[in-house]
Amino acid sequence: MSRSTLSLMERGENTALINLLKVLRVLDALYVLGTI
């Protein structure tokens, strides 16, 4: 793999990870609200 493709994949993974964390936080909040 070349460096350019690696950096592109890293950028894509970073945004995907951030979005995943946001979704997980929302789901966690909804779960907590639902269990109260």
C-alpha positions, -999 to 999 in steps of 0.1 A, spaced: 0 0 0 12 35 -8 14 63 17 -13 83 -1 -39 55 1 -29 49 38 -34 85 47 -68 86 28 -79 55 47 -68 70 80 -88 101 73 -119 81 64 -115 59 95 -111 90 117 -144 105 104 -161 72 106 -149 67 142 -161 102 152 -195 95 137 -196 61 154 -188 77 187 -215 103 182 -241 76 174 -230 55 204 -234 85 227 -269 92 214 -279 56 217 -264 55 252 -284 86 262 -316 72 248 -310 39 266 -304 57 299 -336 78 294 -355 47 285 -344 28 317 -354 56 341 
